[in-house]
Amino acid sequence: MEKHLVEMMRNRASRYGTREVFRFKETGAKDYKSYTWQELNNTTDRVAKSLLSLGFGPKSNIGIFSDNKPHWTFCDLGILAIRGVVVPFFSTASKQQLKYIVDETRMELMFVGNREQLEKAVWLFDNSDSLKKVVCFYESLSADKDARCIRWNDFLKLGASGSFDNRLSQILESAEPDDLATIIYTSGTTGEPKGVMLGQDNFMSCFKNHDERLKVTEEDVSLCFLPLSHIFERSWTFYMLHRGAVNVYLENPKTVIEELPKVRPSLMCTVPRFFEKTHEGIRIEEARWAPGKRKIFEWAVLTGMEYSAYLKNNEQPPLGVRVRRGIADLLVLKKLRSIFGGNIRYMPCAGAAINPELLKFFHAAGLFLNYGYGATETTATVSCFRDDVYEFEASGTVMPGTTVRISEQDEILVQGATVFKGYYNKPEETAKVLKDGWYHSGDQGTFSEAGNLIMLDRINDIFKTSGGKFVSPQKVELLLGRDPFIEQVVVLGDNRKFICALIVPSFVALKSQFGAISKAFPDDKSLIVHPSVQEFFRNRLEQIQEELMPHEKAVKFTLLPEAFSIENEVLTSTLKIRRKVIYEKYRELIDAMYLPR
């Protein structure tokens, strides 16, 4: 039985040899380049031996600061081959975020990708006490006059003499199943970032659990577009190696829609935001069509929903439904699937709450969104849809090999071999969440009658109004977020008389609705304060919130001209809302909504 990620990779390389394992297109290139299993194995060994030549070895904390590319995984496995510890950075991390992690892990070497990442890494030479070397993936990015920066090809030559072959073999032979493999720093929605420690055994157990739940073969092709710095895409990339599948690396995630028809993947990890944006684009396009065409589209989607309602209960749809669905597929649904390349078998989706109506829409199109729940601390997946029976309102059933219970405080507790080893250098923080073998997630949840896990909200996000009523912001935000004119929304009201909302409108939809008015204004900031636009949103919120209890309704709102993003630090690297940052950044606007008018 394999006990180490590198052992697993070497076994697959021995089996598959010259078969394709990776595909990648350099920036500006027209075509994808293919990498074989043999090349993966050889390059990983060269990375490992070069690291040994520089004096690194077991327990060395080594960073990877790059966008997605095969180099990322070459280095990942090369570091693990010397029993080192991989410390990933999100590709747009700030200098201060880098410094915090470098200082805490006492990191001496970092692999970097583009020019901006190199400049930040070079800044660390003079602003951290530990960093000594940087290896640049691109030859043109290396700083010739700084001996501390090494070109990628020059780096690979360091261990090419063969003098480190025996040393590498000895290190791998001494590897233990519980060796620390990586320290992944959480996004830090609250407080300072914490380094989640995951071992080789966490990943190997994750593979075993997934083998019992998912169907992945060596014929599958997966598109790797979520950041490899996050546990979701990283563990999935390892799992693709485990199953012998092909992984296609996408360096710029913003190009995913245009690359999907070229790659035609059968699998792809996704987050709810991806489907929200895609659905919004589809609806905006639909609004431009003639009434007859829109009617056919809506009929086709409703027919697809009727068909998928049987599938989710593992039931055979009646003949009439199957016939109508076949017609709907020819007219509309097949075209929707073509947006994703036309070859998708299923797409794992996690990272945030998703609107059940969104799941129903894409399942109606014949796209199996396998929605799940997990955390960095649980090596990603805790629960996900089965392929036969599932509920759109839940996060699937608990994974094999994992146990979940709900505490008296309605908190999701997780136990199993995928649960992390603790937070790096933070024993007190570790003690707060690891108790008697159970990981206390901080998420409020429950089980449906059918046994599916439902994540309700982050416990720390639930607030109480000054009238003593508890409010789940996730519930309200999911409801408001259904509206095609609302791009993003955050509701607030902790210890206040009522709830208010910060709303980023869908400006494409808004300008289509207010064509003449929008043309009269030079920018979005001017448009959103127009009385007609304000009244329009006021009426929409009133209609949308009819089903909510009085204390759950957003009484007042403010429209924002700028989207919540990673760049303005309102979203984490995994697109979760930083509520504390929201409060600080928009404090004046929030306070103004509570002033008497």
C-alpha positions, 0 to 999 in steps of 0.5 A: 500500500502506498504511503507517500505522494511521491511513491504514488506518483512514481508508481503511476509513472512506471505504469503509464510511461510516455502517456500524457499527464499534464497539458499547459499553454504558455502565456501568448501561445496558441497551442497546449504543450503536453507533458508525459508521466516520464517527464513528470517523474524525471523533473520531480527527481531533478527538483529534489536533487537540486534542493538537496544540493542547496542544503535542503532536506527533511522538514525544510519549509519551502514556498511556491508563489505562482499561478497554475502551471506544471512547474507548480506540481513539479516543485510540489512533488520535488519538495515532498520527495526530500520529505520537505514541507510545501508552503503555498502562497496565493498568486496575488498575495501582498508583500505583507501577507508573504512576509507573515508566512515567510517569517512564521515558517522561517522559509529560506527558499521560494519558487516564483512565477511571474514578474510581479511575484518575483518583485515581491519575493526580492523585496523579502530579501531585505524585509525578512530574516530567513529568505535566502534564495528564489527560483524563477520559473521563467528564464527572462524573469531572473535577476542577473545581478542578484546571485540569490535569484536562480533561473529555473533551468540553472536550478535543475542543473544543480543536482544533475551530476548524479551525486545526490541519487543515493541520498534521495533514495535514502530519504524516500525510504525513510519516509513515514506515513504521517510526515508533514506534507504541507502548511496551507495558510487559511484565508483569514476571514477572521483574525490572522492567517493560520497555517493548516498542517496536513500530512502524507496520511491526510492526502492518502486517506482522502484518495481512499475516501474519494475512490469509494464515492467518485468515478474517475478513470485514466481516460478523464481530462480535468481543467485545473483553473482554481488556485493550486494554493488552495486545498480544493484544487491542490488535493484534486490535482493529487487525486488526478495523479492517483487515478492516472487522469490528465490535468490541464493547467490554466494560468489565467483563470479569467480565460476559463470560459474561452478555454473550455471549448478548446480543452473539452474537459470531462471534470473540473473543480469549481466554486459557486461564484463561477456558476453565478457569473455564468448563469448571469451571462446566460440570462443577460444574453436571453434578455436580448432574444425575441419573445418566441426564442425566450419562450422556447428556452424557458420551456427547455429549462423547465423540461430539464428540471422535470427530468433531473427531478427524477434522476436525483431520486434515482428514478427512471423518468416516464417516457413522455418526460424523456421524449420532451427532454430529448427535444429540449436537449436538441433545441437548447440544453446541448448548447448550454453544455457546449459552453463548458466544452460539451464533454463534462461528466461532472464538476465538483463544486464547493467553497461557499454556499450555493443557491439551490435554484442554481444547482437545479438550472445547471442539472437541468442542462445536463451538467452534474454539479457535485456540490459538497462541503469541506475545509482546509482542515479536513483535506477538503471534502467532508460531504458531497453528492452521490451520483444516484440520490441527492438533494439540491438543498444540501451538501450531499452525504458524508464521505466514506471514512469520515464521521460527522455529528452536530453538537448541541450548539448546532456546530458541524464536528468532523472526525476521520483520517483526513482531519488536520494535525493542527495549526503551525506554531499555534497550539492555543488555536489548535486546542480551540478546534481539535477536541477529543479527536473532533474538528470543530468547524465553526459552521452551523449545520444539520442533517436532512431527513434523508441524511444529507448534510446541510451547512447553514452558516458560519456561526461567527457570522450569525448576528442578533438584532437589537430586538433580540432576533437572530439572523443568518446572513447566508440565508438572506444573501442567497435569497437576494442573490437570486435576483438577476440585477444583483451581482453581489450582496452582503447583509448587516445588522449586528445589534442594530434595529434592523438589517441593511444591505450593501449591494453591487448591482449587475451593471450589464443588466441594469444598463440594459434596463435603464438604457436611456438613463445609463447613457446620460451618466459617465460612470456607474457611480452616477447611475446608481444614485439616480432616483429611478434606479433607487426606486427600482431596487427598492421595489425589487427587494420588497418583492424578493423578501416577501417570504422572509420574517420581518426581522430577516428583511433588509429594510435599507440598502446602499448600491455600490459602484465597485464589486467585492474582490480579492484585489480590494481585500473584501474577498478571500482567495477562495472568494469568501466575504471578509465581513470584518473588512466590509464593516471597516471599509464601508463603515460610513455608508453602513452608519448612514443607513441607520440615521433617521431620515 
